[in-house]
Structure formats: structure tokens, C-alpha cells
Amino acid sequence: MPILHIGAWHCRCHAAEGRGEGELDRTLAIAMALDGLAYQSPIGAIIMRTSDHQVVEPVYVSVFADDAKNDLEGTGYGFKMIGAIDASEVDVPTTCRMNGPKS
């Protein structure tokens, strides 16, 4: 089974109409496996909310500055991190109740 990298910009699950029953079974299996998924990534805890399949992950805030550690493309500027917010702090309550697939 392939390893899935879960992140807000990486997670895509497509179920196209007209696919065979086997493909829909596989899509269901993937959707069910994502329910409540949690793991420790290099950037911190990644959590897939069961209620709506939204990825909750740490947020890093940076500015484009001339005193950044790494110069970006010879511009003399780069991204300088000025803050980090843990995933547990950015997970806001939701009223969404996804009507997702059932096993």
C-alpha cells in the first residue's frame, strides 16, 4: 500500500463518476482510513478531523526580510520565521457534519 503524505495542500481524494465498482471500493477504503488519522511529521502533529476530513497542522508565520538566514535566489532577501502556532491551537470548532461514506 502506498504511503500517503497528508497535509493541507497534499491531500486529495477523488471519486470520479463512471469508474468501476472496484475503484469505488478503493476510494471508500481510503476515505475510511483517513478518519481520525494522526501522525507526527517533521513540522509537527498532523491530524485529520473525523467530522469533516479537514487537515489540522501547525502554522508557521514568516516575513520576507533582508536579514533572513537564507538568501532567496540572490535577491538579498529571504523568509524569516517570526512565529509558530501548534496544531492544537489552530483547530477551531466546526459545525460541519460531513455526510461521508459509510463502511
LINRAGI-V465081 format. One line per field, one symbol per residue. ss: DSSP state (H for helix, E for strand, C for the rest). phi: phi as a letter, one per 40 degrees, with the letter a starting at -180 (. if undefined). burial: + if it has 24 or more other C-alpha atoms within 12 Angstrom, else -. A space follows every 50 residues. Layout:
BEGIN
ss=???
phi=???
burial=???
END
This chain:
BEGIN
ss=CCCCCCCCCCCCCCCCCCCCHHHHHHHHHHHHHHCCCEEEECCEEEEECC CCCCEECCEEEEEEECCCCCCCCCCCCEEEEEEEECHHHHCCCCCCCCCC CCC
phi=.cccccadcbcbbbbccgccdcccccccccdcccdgdaacbcchcbbbcc cafccbacbbbbbcbcbccbcbfgcgbacbcbabbcdcccccdbccbdcc cbc
burial=-----++-------------------+--++-+++-++------++++++ --+++++++---------------------------+------------- ---
END
